[in-house]
Amino acid sequence: MPATLIPPVQQAANVPIPTPPRVITGKDLAYLKDALSWELMAFKKFAFYAQQVKDPQVKQQLDKAGQMHQRHYQKLLTHLQVDNNSAMAKIPKPQTMQ
C-alpha cells in the first residue's frame, strides 16, 4: 500500500486545541450584529405594543416577551466583550514545511 502525504493544511487541522479560543471572526461579528439588531427591534416593538393595549393580561404578556428579548440582547452583548487580539495570540500557528 503506498504511503500518502498529508498536505500541510490538513496537518495543521489535526492539531488539537485544548480549549477553543474566544475569537470573534468577521463573519461571527456580522451574525452578532444582525442578531443584536433583531433582538433590539423585537424588544422595542413589544414595549410599544404593551403601552398601546388596555387589557392588563395582554400587557403583561407583551412586557414578558419584551423582557425576554432584552435578556437575549444583553446575552449577545456579553459575547462581544472579548479581547480578540489576545485570543488570536493563543491560537496555535501551523508549522511550515521547509
KOLMI-522991 format. One line per field, with one value per residue: residue number from 1; chain; x negated, y, z of N, C-alpha, C in turn. Coordinates in nm, 3 decimals, decimal comma. Last residue first. Layout:
% residues N
pos: NUM; ...
unit: A; ...
n_px: X; ...
n_py: Y; ...
n_pz: Z; ...
ca_px: X; ...
ca_py: Y; ...
ca_pz: Z; ...
c_px: X; ...
c_py: Y; ...
c_pz: Z; ...
END
This chain:
% residues 98
pos: 98; 97; 96; 95; 94; 93; 92; 91; 90; 89; 88; 87; 86; 85; 84; 83; 82; 81; 80; 79; 78; 77; 76; 75; 74; 73; 72; 71; 70; 69; 68; 67; 66; 65; 64; 63; 62; 61; 60; 59; 58; 57; 56; 55; 54; 53; 52; 51; 50; 49; 48; 47; 46; 45; 44; 43; 42; 41; 40; 39; 38; 37; 36; 35; 34; 33; 32; 31; 30; 29; 28; 27; 26; 25; 24; 23; 22; 21; 20; 19; 18; 17; 16; 15; 14; 13; 12; 11; 10; 9; 8; 7; 6; 5; 4; 3; 2; 1
unit: A; A; A; A; A; A; A; A; A; A; A; A; A; A; A; A; A; A; A; A; A; A; A; A; A; A; A; A; A; A; A; A; A; A; A; A; A; A; A; A; A; A; A; A; A; A; A; A; A; A; A; A; A; A; A; A; A; A; A; A; A; A; A; A; A; A; A; A; A; A; A; A; A; A; A; A; A; A; A; A; A; A; A; A; A; A; A; A; A; A; A; A; A; A; A; A; A; A
n_px: -0,971; -0,640; -0,529; -0,273; -0,021; 0,009; 0,279; 0,400; 0,338; 0,378; 0,653; 0,687; 0,568; 0,749; 1,002; 1,130; 1,480; 1,770; 1,956; 2,107; 2,263; 2,456; 2,620; 2,738; 2,887; 3,070; 3,202; 3,326; 3,499; 3,663; 3,787; 3,919; 4,114; 4,265; 4,362; 4,515; 4,709; 4,826; 4,929; 5,112; 5,292; 5,383; 5,495; 5,596; 5,505; 5,199; 4,975; 4,759; 4,710; 4,608; 4,356; 4,240; 4,231; 4,054; 3,817; 3,759; 3,722; 3,494; 3,310; 3,300; 3,200; 2,949; 2,825; 2,814; 2,637; 2,409; 2,355; 2,291; 2,062; 1,894; 1,853; 1,711; 1,478; 1,463; 1,356; 1,247; 1,148; 1,032; 1,114; 0,858; 0,661; 0,676; 0,482; 0,409; 0,526; 0,480; 0,217; 0,252; 0,396; 0,194; -0,008; 0,127; -0,016; -0,081; -0,068; -0,233; -0,069; -0,085
n_py: 2,299; 2,373; 2,534; 2,467; 2,700; 2,821; 2,812; 3,105; 3,319; 3,545; 3,570; 3,668; 3,917; 4,034; 4,031; 4,018; 4,056; 4,105; 3,987; 3,834; 4,020; 4,074; 3,852; 3,918; 4,144; 4,021; 3,849; 4,038; 4,152; 3,937; 3,919; 4,163; 4,116; 3,916; 4,067; 4,260; 4,089; 3,995; 4,235; 4,308; 4,100; 4,162; 4,421; 4,578; 4,787; 4,863; 5,028; 4,933; 4,699; 4,800; 4,894; 4,656; 4,513; 4,681; 4,663; 4,386; 4,369; 4,533; 4,384; 4,147; 4,241; 4,344; 4,114; 3,968; 4,132; 4,117; 3,841; 3,815; 3,978; 3,837; 3,603; 3,712; 3,793; 3,616; 3,624; 3,379; 3,218; 2,895; 2,582; 2,406; 2,260; 2,170; 1,936; 1,932; 1,893; 2,121; 2,086; 1,886; 2,019; 2,190; 2,018; 1,697; 1,389; 1,130; 0,784; 0,498; 0,219; -0,117
n_pz: 0,542; 0,644; 0,937; 1,163; 1,257; 1,588; 1,815; 1,960; 2,117; 1,968; 1,969; 2,228; 2,209; 2,023; 2,148; 2,432; 2,437; 2,442; 2,287; 2,449; 2,579; 2,388; 2,414; 2,659; 2,590; 2,411; 2,585; 2,750; 2,561; 2,509; 2,761; 2,771; 2,573; 2,698; 2,915; 2,785; 2,676; 2,912; 3,019; 2,821; 2,851; 3,107; 3,082; 2,790; 2,633; 2,455; 2,425; 2,564; 2,425; 2,186; 2,281; 2,368; 2,127; 1,983; 2,135; 2,108; 1,831; 1,802; 1,952; 1,802; 1,556; 1,634; 1,727; 1,487; 1,338; 1,499; 1,486; 1,213; 1,205; 1,378; 1,234; 1,019; 1,150; 1,464; 1,782; 2,008; 2,245; 2,147; 2,295; 2,449; 2,297; 1,970; 1,785; 1,453; 1,210; 1,069; 0,998; 0,807; 0,611; 0,524; 0,428; 0,319; 0,373; 0,148; 0,186; 0,061; -0,092; 0,000
ca_px: -1,082; -0,737; -0,556; -0,416; -0,061; -0,026; 0,153; 0,426; 0,337; 0,240; 0,588; 0,743; 0,504; 0,606; 0,978; 1,007; 1,367; 1,674; 1,870; 2,019; 2,152; 2,352; 2,538; 2,655; 2,779; 2,982; 3,126; 3,226; 3,397; 3,577; 3,711; 3,810; 4,014; 4,195; 4,282; 4,400; 4,623; 4,761; 4,832; 4,999; 5,220; 5,320; 5,376; 5,613; 5,580; 5,314; 5,096; 4,811; 4,755; 4,741; 4,453; 4,258; 4,313; 4,191; 3,883; 3,780; 3,831; 3,619; 3,343; 3,345; 3,331; 3,048; 2,848; 2,893; 2,774; 2,471; 2,389; 2,405; 2,179; 1,935; 1,919; 1,841; 1,560; 1,423; 1,471; 1,215; 1,264; 1,008; 1,130; 0,985; 0,715; 0,671; 0,595; 0,353; 0,524; 0,616; 0,249; 0,173; 0,463; 0,319; -0,030; 0,091; 0,091; -0,130; -0,006; -0,219; -0,155; 0,000
ca_py: 2,363; 2,273; 2,539; 2,458; 2,579; 2,851; 2,753; 3,001; 3,188; 3,510; 3,527; 3,538; 3,817; 4,024; 3,950; 4,080; 3,966; 4,155; 4,087; 3,764; 3,959; 4,175; 3,867; 3,797; 4,156; 4,129; 3,793; 3,946; 4,236; 3,987; 3,805; 4,138; 4,221; 3,886; 3,947; 4,300; 4,167; 3,901; 4,156; 4,396; 4,112; 4,032; 4,400; 4,455; 4,818; 4,778; 5,057; 5,064; 4,688; 4,737; 4,984; 4,766; 4,463; 4,660; 4,793; 4,446; 4,295; 4,568; 4,521; 4,144; 4,175; 4,431; 4,226; 3,917; 4,105; 4,246; 3,903; 3,742; 4,011; 3,974; 3,598; 3,652; 3,892; 3,640; 3,664; 3,468; 3,307; 3,035; 2,675; 2,477; 2,214; 2,290; 1,967; 1,973; 1,780; 2,099; 2,191; 1,859; 1,915; 2,247; 2,097; 1,837; 1,478; 1,252; 0,907; 0,597; 0,337; 0,000
ca_pz: 0,473; 0,597; 0,793; 1,133; 1,185; 1,450; 1,767; 1,860; 2,181; 2,000; 1,846; 2,193; 2,295; 1,993; 2,028; 2,383; 2,422; 2,540; 2,222; 2,355; 2,655; 2,416; 2,294; 2,648; 2,688; 2,365; 2,473; 2,808; 2,624; 2,401; 2,709; 2,865; 2,555; 2,573; 2,939; 2,866; 2,587; 2,821; 3,095; 2,852; 2,725; 3,081; 3,165; 2,868; 2,755; 2,488; 2,348; 2,603; 2,564; 2,188; 2,219; 2,463; 2,237; 1,936; 2,117; 2,240; 1,895; 1,734; 1,992; 1,942; 1,563; 1,570; 1,818; 1,599; 1,291; 1,473; 1,614; 1,271; 1,122; 1,412; 1,364; 0,993; 1,081; 1,326; 1,700; 1,897; 2,235; 2,182; 2,183; 2,469; 2,426; 2,052; 1,874; 1,582; 1,302; 1,115; 1,095; 0,927; 0,687; 0,573; 0,550; 0,293; 0,420; 0,213; 0,140; 0,169; -0,099; 0,000
c_px: -1,153; -0,846; -0,660; -0,433; -0,211; -0,066; 0,130; 0,293; 0,363; 0,230; 0,444; 0,678; 0,559; 0,539; 0,830; 0,960; 1,247; 1,554; 1,763; 1,925; 2,057; 2,235; 2,427; 2,565; 2,684; 2,862; 3,026; 3,139; 3,288; 3,468; 3,614; 3,723; 3,894; 4,085; 4,200; 4,305; 4,498; 4,667; 4,755; 4,890; 5,095; 5,239; 5,307; 5,485; 5,591; 5,378; 5,219; 4,947; 4,813; 4,796; 4,595; 4,363; 4,339; 4,280; 4,029; 3,857; 3,863; 3,737; 3,475; 3,387; 3,386; 3,189; 2,956; 2,923; 2,863; 2,615; 2,458; 2,450; 2,304; 2,059; 1,975; 1,921; 1,701; 1,512; 1,419; 1,343; 1,232; 1,135; 1,107; 0,999; 0,849; 0,736; 0,571; 0,468; 0,466; 0,622; 0,389; 0,207; 0,386; 0,392; 0,099; 0,077; 0,047; -0,012; -0,063; -0,156; -0,127; -0,090
c_py: 2,266; 2,344; 2,434; 2,458; 2,582; 2,721; 2,785; 2,946; 3,074; 3,369; 3,482; 3,483; 3,678; 3,919; 3,932; 3,994; 4,049; 4,060; 4,141; 3,861; 3,884; 4,115; 3,969; 3,805; 4,037; 4,143; 3,896; 3,885; 4,149; 4,079; 3,852; 4,021; 4,202; 3,990; 3,910; 4,183; 4,215; 3,972; 4,060; 4,318; 4,198; 4,034; 4,266; 4,427; 4,697; 4,819; 4,980; 5,094; 4,821; 4,725; 4,926; 4,865; 4,572; 4,610; 4,776; 4,578; 4,354; 4,498; 4,564; 4,284; 4,177; 4,372; 4,319; 4,028; 4,061; 4,229; 4,038; 3,806; 3,942; 4,015; 3,736; 3,642; 3,840; 3,748; 3,695; 3,500; 3,414; 3,117; 2,819; 2,576; 2,278; 2,251; 2,097; 2,009; 1,814; 1,985; 2,170; 1,961; 1,881; 2,144; 2,153; 1,915; 1,621; 1,338; 1,024; 0,723; 0,433; 0,124
c_pz: 0,385; 0,520; 0,758; 0,983; 1,155; 1,380; 1,619; 1,811; 2,082; 2,060; 1,873; 2,066; 2,265; 2,080; 1,998; 2,266; 2,377; 2,547; 2,316; 2,284; 2,562; 2,491; 2,315; 2,526; 2,679; 2,458; 2,421; 2,697; 2,686; 2,456; 2,600; 2,820; 2,646; 2,546; 2,814; 2,888; 2,661; 2,723; 3,003; 2,923; 2,747; 2,952; 3,141; 2,949; 2,848; 2,621; 2,394; 2,536; 2,613; 2,329; 2,227; 2,409; 2,341; 2,049; 2,074; 2,228; 2,031; 1,800; 1,929; 1,989; 1,705; 1,581; 1,763; 1,700; 1,407; 1,426; 1,595; 1,401; 1,176; 1,332; 1,400; 1,123; 1,055; 1,266; 1,561; 1,820; 2,133; 2,166; 2,226; 2,355; 2,461; 2,185; 1,951; 1,675; 1,438; 1,215; 1,152; 1,035; 0,814; 0,658; 0,609; 0,424; 0,393; 0,253; 0,217; 0,110; 0,017; 0,000
END
